[in-house]
Amino acid sequence: MRRRELMLVLGGAMAAPRTLRAQQKAMPVIGYLGTGLPAQFFASYAAAFHQGLSETGYVEGQNVTIEYRWAEFQYERLAPMAADLVRHSVTAIAALGGTPPALVAKAATSAIPIVFQVGINPVEFGLVTSLGG
């Protein structure tokens, strides 16, 4: 009888962590697709990027993960990096650094939301269908 009780307790203990993990909501992952260098981003744009996230309730490392990809001004690297982010099933893509990363991200996925910053008319370039909500 004790052996059965021990096996039951051990079986329950082994199954409990799996059950708890299955019930936990996965942390969202933002894919950051940048044209420049990490040092440049962290020196000038990181504070604003992280402030914008925090204003919507997200703090990197606490309730959101960010996967950074840097083209280092080698624009031919953008498409493979965007494809990598799509393969990793990120929750959203922040395609920052002008028009090239926005266009590449749009070409890589139609299912993942993309946040971009461009100085062009996004409708004319096919990034969005309209400027309306």
N, CA, C and O atoms as a GROMACS GRO file, in nm:
protein
  532
    1MET      N    1   0.081  -0.119   0.000
    1MET     CA    2   0.000   0.000   0.000
    1MET      C    3   0.087   0.126   0.000
    1MET      O    4   0.054   0.222  -0.070
    2ARG      N    5   0.193   0.128   0.075
    2ARG     CA    6   0.279   0.245   0.080
    2ARG      C    7   0.346   0.271  -0.054
    2ARG      O    8   0.367   0.386  -0.094
    3ARG      N    9   0.379   0.164  -0.121
    3ARG     CA   10   0.442   0.179  -0.252
    3ARG      C   11   0.345   0.248  -0.349
    3ARG      O   12   0.385   0.336  -0.424
    4ARG      N   13   0.219   0.207  -0.348
    4ARG     CA   14   0.118   0.268  -0.434
    4ARG      C   15   0.101   0.416  -0.400
    4ARG      O   16   0.091   0.500  -0.489
    5GLU      N   17   0.096   0.447  -0.270
    5GLU     CA   18   0.082   0.586  -0.228
    5GLU      C   19   0.201   0.669  -0.274
    5GLU      O   20   0.186   0.781  -0.322
    6LEU      N   21   0.321   0.612  -0.259
    6LEU     CA   22   0.442   0.682  -0.302
    6LEU      C   23   0.439   0.706  -0.453
    6LEU      O   24   0.472   0.815  -0.499
    7MET      N   25   0.401   0.607  -0.529
    7MET     CA   26   0.393   0.622  -0.675
    7MET      C   27   0.290   0.727  -0.714
    7MET      O   28   0.312   0.805  -0.806
    8LEU      N   29   0.178   0.729  -0.644
    8LEU     CA   30   0.074   0.827  -0.670
    8LEU      C   31   0.124   0.968  -0.642
    8LEU      O   32   0.102   1.059  -0.722
    9VAL      N   33   0.191   0.986  -0.528
    9VAL     CA   34   0.244   1.118  -0.492
    9VAL      C   35   0.350   1.162  -0.593
    9VAL      O   36   0.348   1.276  -0.638
   10LEU      N   37   0.442   1.072  -0.628
   10LEU     CA   38   0.546   1.106  -0.726
   10LEU      C   39   0.486   1.138  -0.862
   10LEU      O   40   0.528   1.233  -0.928
   11GLY      N   41   0.389   1.059  -0.903
   11GLY     CA   42   0.324   1.084  -1.031
   11GLY      C   43   0.254   1.218  -1.032
   11GLY      O   44   0.260   1.291  -1.131
   12GLY      N   45   0.187   1.251  -0.923
   12GLY     CA   46   0.120   1.381  -0.912
   12GLY      C   47   0.218   1.495  -0.911
   12GLY      O   48   0.193   1.599  -0.973
   13ALA      N   49   0.330   1.478  -0.842
   13ALA     CA   50   0.432   1.582  -0.836
   13ALA      C   51   0.494   1.606  -0.972
   13ALA      O   52   0.526   1.720  -1.006
   14MET      N   53   0.512   1.501  -1.049
   14MET     CA   54   0.570   1.516  -1.182
   14MET      C   55   0.472   1.578  -1.279
   14MET      O   56   0.513   1.653  -1.368
   15ALA      N   57   0.345   1.550  -1.265
   15ALA     CA   58   0.244   1.603  -1.356
   15ALA      C   59   0.208   1.746  -1.324
   15ALA      O   60   0.173   1.822  -1.414
   16ALA      N   61   0.214   1.786  -1.198
   16ALA     CA   62   0.171   1.920  -1.157
   16ALA      C   63   0.247   2.032  -1.228
   16ALA      O   64   0.182   2.124  -1.277
   17PRO      N   65   0.380   2.029  -1.236
   17PRO     CA   66   0.448   2.138  -1.306
   17PRO      C   67   0.406   2.151  -1.452
   17PRO      O   68   0.394   2.263  -1.503
   18ARG      N   69   0.382   2.041  -1.520
   18ARG     CA   70   0.337   2.047  -1.660
   18ARG      C   71   0.202   2.114  -1.669
   18ARG      O   72   0.178   2.197  -1.757
   19THR      N   73   0.113   2.079  -1.578
   19THR     CA   74  -0.020   2.138  -1.578
   19THR      C   75  -0.011   2.287  -1.552
   19THR      O   76  -0.078   2.366  -1.619
   20LEU      N   77   0.071   2.327  -1.456
   20LEU     CA   78   0.085   2.468  -1.424
   20LEU      C   79   0.146   2.544  -1.541
   20LEU      O   80   0.102   2.655  -1.573
   21ARG      N   81   0.246   2.487  -1.606
   21ARG     CA   82   0.307   2.553  -1.721
   21ARG      C   83   0.208   2.567  -1.834
   21ARG      O   84   0.207   2.668  -1.904
   22ALA      N   85   0.125   2.467  -1.855
   22ALA     CA   86   0.028   2.471  -1.963
   22ALA      C   87  -0.075   2.580  -1.940
   22ALA      O   88  -0.129   2.635  -2.036
   23GLN      N   89  -0.103   2.613  -1.814
   23GLN     CA   90  -0.203   2.714  -1.784
   23GLN      C   91  -0.146   2.854  -1.788
   23GLN      O   92  -0.221   2.950  -1.800
   24GLN      N   93  -0.015   2.868  -1.778
   24GLN     CA   94   0.047   2.999  -1.780
   24GLN      C   95   0.044   3.055  -1.921
   24GLN      O   96   0.069   2.984  -2.018
   25LYS      N   97   0.012   3.183  -1.930
   25LYS     CA   98   0.008   3.249  -2.060
   25LYS      C   99   0.152   3.278  -2.104
   25LYS      O  100   0.234   3.327  -2.025
   26ALA      N  101   0.182   3.249  -2.228
   26ALA     CA  102   0.317   3.272  -2.279
   26ALA      C  103   0.346   3.422  -2.286
   26ALA      O  104   0.258   3.502  -2.315
   27MET      N  105   0.470   3.457  -2.258
   27MET     CA  106   0.510   3.597  -2.265
   27MET      C  107   0.518   3.639  -2.411
   27MET      O  108   0.579   3.568  -2.492
   28PRO      N  109   0.457   3.753  -2.447
   28PRO     CA  110   0.466   3.798  -2.586
   28PRO      C  111   0.610   3.830  -2.625
   28PRO      O  112   0.691   3.873  -2.542
   29VAL      N  113   0.639   3.810  -2.752
   29VAL     CA  114   0.774   3.835  -2.804
   29VAL      C  115   0.763   3.935  -2.918
   29VAL      O  116   0.692   3.912  -3.016
   30ILE      N  117   0.833   4.046  -2.905
   30ILE     CA  118   0.839   4.147  -3.012
   30ILE      C  119   0.967   4.123  -3.089
   30ILE      O  120   1.074   4.112  -3.031
   31GLY      N  121   0.955   4.114  -3.220
   31GLY     CA  122   1.073   4.104  -3.305
   31GLY      C  123   1.113   4.243  -3.348
   31GLY      O  124   1.034   4.313  -3.412
   32TYR      N  125   1.233   4.284  -3.316
   32TYR     CA  126   1.282   4.416  -3.353
   32TYR      C  127   1.372   4.402  -3.474
   32TYR      O  128   1.477   4.338  -3.467
   33LEU      N  129   1.331   4.460  -3.586
   33LEU     CA  130   1.407   4.454  -3.710
   33LEU      C  131   1.464   4.593  -3.738
   33LEU      O  132   1.392   4.684  -3.778
   34GLY      N  133   1.594   4.608  -3.715
   34GLY     CA  134   1.658   4.739  -3.729
   34GLY      C  135   1.762   4.741  -3.839
   34GLY      O  136   1.827   4.641  -3.867
   35THR      N  137   1.776   4.857  -3.901
   35THR     CA  138   1.873   4.871  -4.010
   35THR      C  139   2.014   4.901  -3.960
   35THR      O  140   2.112   4.871  -4.028
   36GLY      N  141   2.024   4.959  -3.842
   36GLY     CA  142   2.153   5.007  -3.794
   36GLY      C  143   2.228   4.912  -3.705
   36GLY      O  144   2.222   4.790  -3.719
   37LEU      N  145   2.301   4.972  -3.610
   37LEU     CA  146   2.386   4.900  -3.516
   37LEU      C  147   2.322   4.902  -3.377
   37LEU      O  148   2.253   4.997  -3.342
   38PRO      N  149   2.344   4.798  -3.299
   38PRO     CA  150   2.288   4.796  -3.163
   38PRO      C  151   2.332   4.917  -3.080
   38PRO      O  152   2.250   4.976  -3.010
   39ALA      N  153   2.458   4.954  -3.089
   39ALA     CA  154   2.509   5.066  -3.009
   39ALA      C  155   2.437   5.195  -3.044
   39ALA      O  156   2.407   5.277  -2.957
   40GLN      N  157   2.409   5.214  -3.173
   40GLN     CA  158   2.338   5.334  -3.218
   40GLN      C  159   2.197   5.336  -3.160
   40GLN      O  160   2.151   5.439  -3.113
   41PHE      N  161   2.130   5.223  -3.164
   41PHE     CA  162   1.993   5.214  -3.112
   41PHE      C  163   1.991   5.243  -2.963
   41PHE      O  164   1.911   5.324  -2.917
   42PHE      N  165   2.078   5.176  -2.889
   42PHE     CA  166   2.075   5.191  -2.744
   42PHE      C  167   2.122   5.329  -2.700
   42PHE      O  168   2.086   5.374  -2.591
   43ALA      N  169   2.202   5.396  -2.782
   43ALA     CA  170   2.247   5.531  -2.747
   43ALA      C  171   2.139   5.635  -2.773
   43ALA      O  172   2.134   5.737  -2.703
   44SER      N  173   2.053   5.613  -2.872
   44SER     CA  174   1.960   5.720  -2.909
   44SER      C  175   1.812   5.684  -2.904
   44SER      O  176   1.732   5.768  -2.864
   45TYR      N  177   1.773   5.563  -2.942
   45TYR     CA  178   1.632   5.531  -2.956
   45TYR      C  179   1.576   5.439  -2.848
   45TYR      O  180   1.454   5.432  -2.830
   46ALA      N  181   1.661   5.370  -2.778
   46ALA     CA  182   1.614   5.268  -2.683
   46ALA      C  183   1.523   5.326  -2.576
   46ALA      O  184   1.420   5.265  -2.543
   47ALA      N  185   1.558   5.442  -2.522
   47ALA     CA  186   1.476   5.500  -2.415
   47ALA      C  187   1.334   5.527  -2.464
   47ALA      O  188   1.238   5.496  -2.394
   48ALA      N  189   1.322   5.585  -2.582
   48ALA     CA  190   1.188   5.615  -2.637
   48ALA      C  191   1.112   5.486  -2.668
   48ALA      O  192   0.992   5.477  -2.642
   49PHE      N  193   1.180   5.388  -2.724
   49PHE     CA  194   1.117   5.260  -2.757
   49PHE      C  195   1.064   5.193  -2.630
   49PHE      O  196   0.949   5.148  -2.626
   50HIS      N  197   1.147   5.187  -2.529
   50HIS     CA  198   1.107   5.123  -2.404
   50HIS      C  199   1.002   5.206  -2.330
   50HIS      O  200   0.916   5.149  -2.262
   51GLN      N  201   1.007   5.338  -2.341
   51GLN     CA  202   0.905   5.422  -2.279
   51GLN      C  203   0.769   5.397  -2.346
   51GLN      O  204   0.667   5.387  -2.278
   52GLY      N  205   0.770   5.388  -2.479
   52GLY     CA  206   0.645   5.359  -2.550
   52GLY      C  207   0.587   5.225  -2.509
   52GLY      O  208   0.466   5.212  -2.492
   53LEU      N  209   0.672   5.126  -2.491
   53LEU     CA  210   0.625   4.996  -2.444
   53LEU      C  211   0.567   5.008  -2.303
   53LEU      O  212   0.461   4.953  -2.274
   54SER      N  213   0.638   5.080  -2.216
   54SER     CA  214   0.591   5.089  -2.078
   54SER      C  215   0.460   5.166  -2.068
   54SER      O  216   0.380   5.138  -1.979
   55GLU      N  217   0.438   5.261  -2.156
   55GLU     CA  218   0.311   5.336  -2.155
   55GLU      C  219   0.193   5.246  -2.190
   55GLU      O  220   0.078   5.278  -2.157
   56THR      N  221   0.219   5.135  -2.254
   56THR     CA  222   0.113   5.039  -2.284
   56THR      C  223   0.119   4.918  -2.190
   56THR      O  224   0.050   4.818  -2.211
   57GLY      N  225   0.201   4.929  -2.086
   57GLY     CA  226   0.204   4.826  -1.983
   57GLY      C  227   0.307   4.717  -2.002
   57GLY      O  228   0.301   4.615  -1.933
   58TYR      N  229   0.402   4.734  -2.093
   58TYR     CA  230   0.501   4.630  -2.119
   58TYR      C  231   0.640   4.674  -2.075
   58TYR      O  232   0.684   4.786  -2.103
   59VAL      N  233   0.709   4.584  -2.007
   59VAL     CA  234   0.846   4.608  -1.963
   59VAL      C  235   0.930   4.489  -2.006
   59VAL      O  236   0.902   4.374  -1.971
   60GLU      N  237   1.034   4.518  -2.083
   60GLU     CA  238   1.120   4.410  -2.133
   60GLU      C  239   1.177   4.329  -2.018
   60GLU      O  240   1.229   4.384  -1.920
   61GLY      N  241   1.165   4.197  -2.032
   61GLY     CA  242   1.216   4.107  -1.930
   61GLY      C  243   1.116   4.075  -1.821
   61GLY      O  244   1.132   3.976  -1.750
   62GLN      N  245   1.012   4.156  -1.807
   62GLN     CA  246   0.910   4.130  -1.705
   62GLN      C  247   0.785   4.067  -1.766
   62GLN      O  248   0.739   3.962  -1.722
   63ASN      N  249   0.730   4.133  -1.869
   63ASN     CA  250   0.609   4.077  -1.930
   63ASN      C  251   0.614   4.082  -2.083
   63ASN      O  252   0.512   4.062  -2.149
   64VAL      N  253   0.731   4.107  -2.137
   64VAL     CA  254   0.752   4.101  -2.282
   64VAL      C  255   0.899   4.070  -2.308
   64VAL      O  256   0.987   4.114  -2.234
   65THR      N  257   0.923   3.994  -2.413
   65THR     CA  258   1.059   3.963  -2.457
   65THR      C  259   1.080   4.031  -2.591
   65THR      O  260   0.987   4.040  -2.672
   66ILE      N  261   1.200   4.079  -2.616
   66ILE     CA  262   1.231   4.142  -2.745
   66ILE      C  263   1.345   4.065  -2.810
   66ILE      O  264   1.452   4.048  -2.751
   67GLU      N  265   1.321   4.020  -2.932
   67GLU     CA  266   1.424   3.953  -3.012
   67GLU      C  267   1.478   4.056  -3.110
   67GLU      O  268   1.408   4.098  -3.202
   68TYR      N  269   1.602   4.098  -3.090
   68TYR     CA  270   1.663   4.202  -3.173
   68TYR      C  271   1.734   4.140  -3.293
   68TYR      O  272   1.800   4.037  -3.282
   69ARG      N  273   1.718   4.205  -3.408
   69ARG     CA  274   1.791   4.168  -3.530
   69ARG      C  275   1.846   4.298  -3.588
   69ARG      O  276   1.773   4.395  -3.607
   70TRP      N  277   1.976   4.300  -3.617
   70TRP     CA  278   2.044   4.420  -3.664
   70TRP      C  279   2.104   4.396  -3.802
   70TRP      O  280   2.184   4.304  -3.819
   71ALA      N  281   2.067   4.477  -3.900
   71ALA     CA  282   2.122   4.464  -4.035
   71ALA      C  283   2.260   4.528  -4.047
   71ALA      O  284   2.334   4.498  -4.140
   72GLU      N  285   2.294   4.616  -3.954
   72GLU     CA  286   2.423   4.685  -3.955
   72GLU      C  287   2.448   4.754  -4.090
   72GLU      O  288   2.558   4.749  -4.144
   73PHE      N  289   2.343   4.817  -4.142
   73PHE     CA  290   2.343   4.891  -4.267
   73PHE      C  291   2.371   4.804  -4.390
   73PHE      O  292   2.407   4.855  -4.496
   74GLN      N  293   2.355   4.675  -4.375
   74GLN     CA  294   2.366   4.581  -4.488
   74GLN      C  295   2.224   4.536  -4.519
   74GLN      O  296   2.176   4.434  -4.467
   75TYR      N  297   2.158   4.612  -4.603
   75TYR     CA  298   2.014   4.594  -4.627
   75TYR      C  299   1.977   4.457  -4.684
   75TYR      O  300   1.863   4.414  -4.671
   76GLU      N  301   2.071   4.390  -4.747
   76GLU     CA  302   2.042   4.256  -4.799
   76GLU      C  303   2.019   4.156  -4.686
   76GLU      O  304   1.968   4.046  -4.709
   77ARG      N  305   2.058   4.191  -4.566
   77ARG     CA  306   2.038   4.103  -4.450
   77ARG      C  307   1.896   4.112  -4.393
   77ARG      O  308   1.856   4.026  -4.315
   78LEU      N  309   1.821   4.216  -4.432
   78LEU     CA  310   1.688   4.237  -4.373
   78LEU      C  311   1.592   4.122  -4.402
   78LEU      O  312   1.523   4.076  -4.310
   79ALA      N  313   1.585   4.076  -4.525
   79ALA     CA  314   1.488   3.970  -4.560
   79ALA      C  315   1.514   3.841  -4.482
   79ALA      O  316   1.419   3.785  -4.426
   80PRO      N  317   1.637   3.791  -4.475
   80PRO     CA  318   1.659   3.670  -4.394
   80PRO      C  319   1.629   3.692  -4.246
   80PRO      O  320   1.582   3.601  -4.178
   81MET      N  321   1.657   3.811  -4.196
   81MET     CA  322   1.630   3.838  -4.055
   81MET      C  323   1.479   3.846  -4.029
   81MET      O  324   1.432   3.797  -3.926
   82ALA      N  325   1.405   3.905  -4.120
   82ALA     CA  326   1.259   3.910  -4.106
   82ALA      C  327   1.201   3.769  -4.111
   82ALA      O  328   1.112   3.735  -4.034
   83ALA      N  329   1.252   3.688  -4.203
   83ALA     CA  330   1.205   3.548  -4.212
   83ALA      C  331   1.235   3.473  -4.083
   83ALA      O  332   1.154   3.391  -4.040
   84ASP      N  333   1.349   3.501  -4.022
   84ASP     CA  334   1.384   3.437  -3.896
   84ASP      C  335   1.286   3.476  -3.785
   84ASP      O  336   1.246   3.391  -3.706
   85LEU      N  337   1.248   3.602  -3.780
   85LEU     CA  338   1.151   3.647  -3.680
   85LEU      C  339   1.016   3.579  -3.702
   85LEU      O  340   0.949   3.540  -3.606
   86VAL      N  341   0.976   3.565  -3.827
   86VAL     CA  342   0.849   3.498  -3.859
   86VAL      C  343   0.856   3.351  -3.816
   86VAL      O  344   0.761   3.299  -3.759
   87ARG      N  345   0.969   3.285  -3.843
   87ARG     CA  346   0.986   3.145  -3.801
   87ARG      C  347   0.978   3.130  -3.649
   87ARG      O  348   0.932   3.028  -3.599
   88HIS      N  349   1.022   3.231  -3.577
   88HIS     CA  350   1.017   3.228  -3.431
   88HIS      C  351   0.878   3.267  -3.378
   88HIS      O  352   0.859   3.277  -3.257
   89SER      N  353   0.784   3.289  -3.466
   89SER     CA  354   0.645   3.320  -3.429
   89SER      C  355   0.635   3.435  -3.330
   89SER      O  356   0.568   3.424  -3.228
   90VAL      N  357   0.703   3.545  -3.361
   90VAL     CA  358   0.694   3.662  -3.273
   90VAL      C  359   0.550   3.714  -3.273
   90VAL      O  360   0.473   3.689  -3.366
   91THR      N  361   0.515   3.784  -3.169
   91THR     CA  362   0.380   3.838  -3.153
   91THR      C  363   0.359   3.959  -3.243
   91THR      O  364   0.250   3.978  -3.298
   92ALA      N  365   0.464   4.039  -3.259
   92ALA     CA  366   0.460   4.159  -3.344
   92ALA      C  367   0.602   4.187  -3.391
   92ALA      O  368   0.699   4.140  -3.331
   93ILE      N  369   0.612   4.266  -3.499
   93ILE     CA  370   0.744   4.306  -3.549
   93ILE      C  371   0.751   4.458  -3.545
   93ILE      O  372   0.663   4.526  -3.597
   94ALA      N  373   0.857   4.509  -3.483
   94ALA     CA  374   0.887   4.652  -3.486
   94ALA      C  375   0.991   4.670  -3.595
   94ALA      O  376   1.109   4.640  -3.574
   95ALA      N  377   0.949   4.719  -3.711
   95ALA     CA  378   1.039   4.737  -3.825
   95ALA      C  379   1.077   4.884  -3.831
   95ALA      O  380   1.008   4.965  -3.893
   96LEU      N  381   1.187   4.917  -3.766
   96LEU     CA  382   1.224   5.058  -3.752
   96LEU      C  383   1.354   5.087  -3.824
   96LEU      O  384   1.442   5.002  -3.837
   97GLY      N  385   1.365   5.208  -3.870
   97GLY     CA  386   1.485   5.248  -3.942
   97GLY      C  387   1.454   5.289  -4.084
   97GLY      O  388   1.542   5.286  -4.170
   98GLY      N  389   1.329   5.326  -4.111
   98GLY     CA  390   1.293   5.373  -4.244
   98GLY      C  391   1.208   5.274  -4.322
   98GLY      O  392   1.153   5.179  -4.267
   99THR      N  393   1.199   5.300  -4.449
   99THR     CA  394   1.113   5.223  -4.537
   99THR      C  395   1.161   5.079  -4.560
   99THR      O  396   1.078   4.988  -4.559
  100PRO      N  397   1.291   5.053  -4.581
  100PRO     CA  398   1.334   4.916  -4.613
  100PRO      C  399   1.290   4.809  -4.513
  100PRO      O  400   1.236   4.708  -4.556
  101PRO      N  401   1.309   4.826  -4.383
  101PRO     CA  402   1.264   4.719  -4.294
  101PRO      C  403   1.112   4.702  -4.292
  101PRO      O  404   1.062   4.591  -4.273
  102ALA      N  405   1.039   4.811  -4.311
  102ALA     CA  406   0.893   4.801  -4.314
  102ALA      C  407   0.847   4.720  -4.434
  102ALA      O  408   0.760   4.633  -4.422
  103LEU      N  409   0.906   4.746  -4.550
  103LEU     CA  410   0.869   4.672  -4.672
  103LEU      C  411   0.909   4.525  -4.662
  103LEU      O  412   0.834   4.437  -4.704
  104VAL      N  413   1.026   4.499  -4.606
  104VAL     CA  414   1.073   4.362  -4.592
  104VAL      C  415   0.985   4.285  -4.494
  104VAL      O  416   0.950   4.170  -4.520
  105ALA      N  417   0.949   4.347  -4.383
  105ALA     CA  418   0.863   4.281  -4.285
  105ALA      C  419   0.726   4.251  -4.346
  105ALA      O  420   0.670   4.143  -4.324
  106LYS      N  421   0.672   4.345  -4.423
  106LYS     CA  422   0.542   4.324  -4.486
  106LYS      C  423   0.549   4.208  -4.586
  106LYS      O  424   0.455   4.130  -4.598
  107ALA      N  425   0.661   4.198  -4.657
  107ALA     CA  426   0.677   4.088  -4.753
  107ALA      C  427   0.694   3.953  -4.682
  107ALA      O  428   0.660   3.849  -4.739
  108ALA      N  429   0.745   3.955  -4.559
  108ALA     CA  430   0.772   3.830  -4.487
  108ALA      C  431   0.647   3.770  -4.423
  108ALA      O  432   0.641   3.649  -4.402
  109THR      N  433   0.546   3.854  -4.392
  109THR     CA  434   0.429   3.802  -4.323
  109THR      C  435   0.306   3.888  -4.347
  109THR      O  436   0.315   4.010  -4.363
  110SER      N  437   0.193   3.822  -4.350
  110SER     CA  438   0.067   3.895  -4.353
  110SER      C  439  -0.012   3.863  -4.227
  110SER      O  440  -0.123   3.915  -4.208
  111ALA      N  441   0.044   3.779  -4.141
  111ALA     CA  442  -0.027   3.735  -4.021
  111ALA      C  443   0.022   3.803  -3.894
  111ALA      O  444  -0.053   3.810  -3.796
  112ILE      N  445   0.143   3.854  -3.893
  112ILE     CA  446   0.199   3.916  -3.773
  112ILE      C  447   0.188   4.067  -3.786
  112ILE      O  448   0.227   4.124  -3.887
  113PRO      N  449   0.134   4.134  -3.683
  113PRO     CA  450   0.125   4.281  -3.689
  113PRO      C  451   0.263   4.344  -3.697
  113PRO      O  452   0.359   4.297  -3.635
  114ILE      N  453   0.272   4.452  -3.776
  114ILE     CA  454   0.399   4.521  -3.795
  114ILE      C  455   0.382   4.667  -3.755
  114ILE      O  456   0.289   4.734  -3.798
  115VAL      N  457   0.473   4.714  -3.672
  115VAL     CA  458   0.479   4.854  -3.633
  115VAL      C  459   0.597   4.912  -3.708
  115VAL      O  460   0.707   4.856  -3.705
  116PHE      N  461   0.576   5.025  -3.776
  116PHE     CA  462   0.686   5.082  -3.853
  116PHE      C  463   0.687   5.232  -3.841
  116PHE      O  464   0.590   5.294  -3.799
  117GLN      N  465   0.800   5.290  -3.880
  117GLN     CA  466   0.820   5.434  -3.879
  117GLN      C  467   0.880   5.467  -4.014
  117GLN      O  468   0.991   5.423  -4.047
  118VAL      N  469   0.808   5.545  -4.093
  118VAL     CA  470   0.857   5.582  -4.226
  118VAL      C  471   0.829   5.729  -4.251
  118VAL      O  472   0.742   5.790  -4.190
  119GLY      N  473   0.904   5.785  -4.342
  119GLY     CA  474   0.885   5.924  -4.381
  119GLY      C  475   0.818   5.936  -4.516
  119GLY      O  476   0.826   6.040  -4.581
  120ILE      N  477   0.752   5.830  -4.559
  120ILE     CA  478   0.684   5.828  -4.689
  120ILE      C  479   0.535   5.808  -4.665
  120ILE      O  480   0.491   5.787  -4.552
  121ASN      N  481   0.459   5.814  -4.772
  121ASN     CA  482   0.317   5.784  -4.764
  121ASN      C  483   0.304   5.632  -4.764
  121ASN      O  484   0.330   5.568  -4.866
  122PRO      N  485   0.263   5.571  -4.652
  122PRO     CA  486   0.258   5.426  -4.643
  122PRO      C  487   0.153   5.364  -4.735
  122PRO      O  488   0.164   5.246  -4.770
  123VAL      N  489   0.052   5.440  -4.774
  123VAL     CA  490  -0.049   5.389  -4.867
  123VAL      C  491   0.011   5.374  -5.006
  123VAL      O  492  -0.008   5.272  -5.072
  124GLU      N  493   0.084   5.474  -5.051
  124GLU     CA  494   0.147   5.471  -5.185
  124GLU      C  495   0.245   5.355  -5.198
  124GLU      O  496   0.258   5.296  -5.306
  125PHE      N  497   0.313   5.321  -5.090
  125PHE     CA  498   0.412   5.214  -5.095
  125PHE      C  499   0.355   5.077  -5.060
  125PHE      O  500   0.428   4.978  -5.054
  126GLY      N  501   0.225   5.071  -5.038
  126GLY     CA  502   0.160   4.943  -5.012
  126GLY      C  503   0.180   4.887  -4.873
  126GLY      O  504   0.154   4.769  -4.850
  127LEU      N  505   0.225   4.969  -4.780
  127LEU     CA  506   0.241   4.921  -4.642
  127LEU      C  507   0.107   4.905  -4.572
  127LEU      O  508   0.090   4.815  -4.490
  128VAL      N  509   0.012   4.992  -4.603
  128VAL     CA  510  -0.123   4.986  -4.549
  128VAL      C  511  -0.222   5.015  -4.661
  128VAL      O  512  -0.186   5.076  -4.762
  129THR      N  513  -0.345   4.972  -4.644
  129THR     CA  514  -0.446   4.997  -4.748
  129THR      C  515  -0.507   5.136  -4.735
  129THR      O  516  -0.550   5.194  -4.834
  130SER      N  517  -0.509   5.189  -4.613
  130SER     CA  518  -0.561   5.325  -4.593
  130SER      C  519  -0.506   5.381  -4.463
  130SER      O  520  -0.450   5.307  -4.381
  131LEU      N  521  -0.522   5.511  -4.444
  131LEU     CA  522  -0.477   5.573  -4.321
  131LEU      C  523  -0.587   5.576  -4.217
  131LEU      O  524  -0.564   5.618  -4.103
  132GLY      N  525  -0.706   5.533  -4.254
  132GLY     CA  526  -0.817   5.528  -4.161
  132GLY      C  527  -0.806   5.411  -4.067
  132GLY      O  528  -0.735   5.314  -4.096
  133GLY      N  529  -0.875   5.418  -3.953
  133GLY     CA  530  -0.872   5.312  -3.852
  133GLY      C  531  -0.942   5.194  -3.900
  133GLY      O  532  -0.950   5.094  -3.829
   0.00000   0.00000   0.00000
